[in-house]
Amino acid sequence: MTGDRAHRAVAALAALGLVAGLSGLCAALLDGQSLLESPGARVGAFHHLNPLGGIVTTALAALALVAGLTRGRMLTLVAAAGFAVAAAMTVLGSALGASPLGGTAATVAVFLGLGGGLAACALSPEQPVPSDRS
């Protein structure tokens, strides 16, 4: 994957994360949920988030967006690790009876998809773009 494609993919994943986080935050606030209520508000048919989960998701997606715009591979990895931690917190919280981010199994899938995609983009080798000059 060329560098430009990887950075565009990071920006696209960040945009999806922003949509997931902001929609989760809005749904939780409109539902009148407390900061740590579990399970969180249902967002469409996809996932659940409480206000804290919406804030965390939005913040990680914003970090990924900055990473995509500045072409920061390390920053992309940090955002990917953040989504992996959010997924682990959701799994552990669900096993213990209350997820701190208000997530469900579908939310884990969202977090792992965003984190895995960001990690793949950050770890893909940069290939030089072939020039048209001979």
C-alpha positions as CSV (number, residue, x, y, z in Angstrom):
1,M,0.0,0.0,0.0
2,T,1.4,3.3,-0.9
3,G,1.8,6.0,1.7
4,D,-1.0,8.1,0.4
5,R,-3.5,5.2,0.4
6,A,-2.6,4.3,3.9
7,H,-3.1,7.9,5.2
8,R,-6.4,8.1,3.3
9,A,-7.5,4.8,4.9
10,V,-6.5,6.2,8.3
11,A,-8.6,9.3,7.7
12,A,-11.6,7.2,6.5
13,L,-11.4,5.0,9.6
14,A,-11.1,8.0,11.8
15,A,-14.2,9.5,10.2
16,L,-16.1,6.2,10.8
17,G,-14.9,6.4,14.4
18,L,-16.1,9.9,14.8
19,V,-19.5,9.0,13.5
20,A,-19.7,6.0,15.9
21,G,-18.5,8.0,18.9
22,L,-20.6,11.1,18.3
23,S,-23.7,9.2,17.5
24,G,-23.2,7.1,20.6
25,L,-22.7,10.2,22.7
26,C,-25.8,11.9,21.3
27,A,-27.9,8.7,21.7
28,A,-26.8,8.3,25.4
29,L,-27.4,12.0,26.2
30,L,-30.8,12.0,24.5
31,D,-31.6,8.8,26.4
32,G,-30.8,10.6,29.7
33,Q,-28.1,8.1,30.7
34,S,-25.6,8.7,33.4
35,L,-21.9,8.8,32.6
36,L,-21.2,5.1,33.4
37,E,-24.6,3.5,32.8
38,S,-24.4,0.0,31.5
39,P,-25.5,-1.1,28.9
40,G,-25.3,2.2,27.1
41,A,-27.8,3.6,24.7
42,R,-28.4,1.6,21.5
43,V,-26.9,3.3,18.4
44,G,-28.8,2.2,15.4
45,A,-28.5,-1.6,14.9
46,F,-24.8,-1.6,15.6
47,H,-23.6,-0.9,19.1
48,H,-24.3,0.5,22.5
49,L,-22.4,3.3,24.3
50,N,-22.9,5.4,27.4
51,P,-21.7,9.0,27.5
52,L,-18.2,8.0,28.7
53,G,-18.0,5.4,25.8
54,G,-19.0,8.1,23.3
55,I,-16.4,10.5,24.7
56,V,-13.6,7.8,24.6
57,T,-14.6,6.7,21.0
58,T,-14.7,10.3,19.8
59,A,-11.4,11.2,21.4
60,L,-9.6,8.1,19.9
61,A,-11.1,8.8,16.5
62,A,-10.0,12.4,16.7
63,L,-6.5,11.2,17.5
64,A,-6.6,8.9,14.5
65,L,-7.8,11.8,12.3
66,V,-4.8,14.0,13.4
67,A,-2.5,11.0,12.8
68,G,-3.9,10.6,9.3
69,L,-3.6,14.3,8.5
70,T,0.0,14.6,9.9
71,R,1.0,11.2,8.5
72,G,2.1,10.1,12.0
73,R,2.5,6.3,12.0
74,M,3.3,6.3,15.8
75,L,0.2,8.4,16.5
76,T,-1.9,5.9,14.4
77,L,-0.5,3.0,16.4
78,V,-1.4,4.9,19.7
79,A,-5.0,5.3,18.4
80,A,-5.1,1.6,17.4
81,A,-3.9,0.6,20.8
82,G,-6.5,2.8,22.4
83,F,-9.3,1.1,20.5
84,A,-7.8,-2.3,21.5
85,V,-7.9,-1.3,25.2
86,A,-11.5,-0.1,24.8
87,A,-12.4,-3.4,23.3
88,A,-10.7,-5.3,26.2
89,M,-12.4,-3.0,28.8
90,T,-15.8,-3.8,27.1
91,V,-15.2,-7.6,27.2
92,L,-13.9,-7.6,30.7
93,G,-16.7,-5.3,31.9
94,S,-19.3,-7.4,30.2
95,A,-17.9,-10.5,31.9
96,L,-18.0,-8.8,35.3
97,G,-21.6,-7.5,34.7
98,A,-21.1,-3.8,33.8
99,S,-19.1,-2.4,31.0
100,P,-17.5,1.0,31.9
101,L,-18.0,2.2,28.3
102,G,-21.6,0.8,28.1
103,G,-20.7,-1.5,25.3
104,T,-21.9,-4.9,24.2
105,A,-20.4,-7.5,21.9
106,A,-21.3,-5.4,18.9
107,T,-19.3,-2.5,20.4
108,V,-16.3,-4.8,20.8
109,A,-16.5,-5.6,17.0
110,V,-16.6,-1.8,16.2
111,F,-13.6,-1.2,18.5
112,L,-11.6,-4.1,17.1
113,G,-12.5,-3.2,13.5
114,L,-11.3,0.4,14.0
115,G,-8.2,-0.6,16.0
116,G,-7.2,-3.4,13.6
117,G,-7.7,-1.2,10.5
118,L,-5.6,1.6,12.0
119,A,-2.9,-0.9,13.1
120,A,-2.8,-2.4,9.6
121,C,-2.4,1.0,8.0
122,A,0.4,2.0,10.5
123,L,2.3,-1.2,10.1
124,S,2.1,-1.5,6.3
125,P,5.4,-0.9,4.6
126,E,5.6,2.3,2.7
127,Q,6.3,1.7,-1.0
128,P,7.6,4.5,-3.2
129,V,5.2,5.7,-5.8
130,P,6.6,5.0,-9.2
131,S,7.3,8.1,-11.1
132,D,6.3,8.8,-14.7
133,R,9.8,9.9,-15.6
134,S,12.0,7.4,-17.4
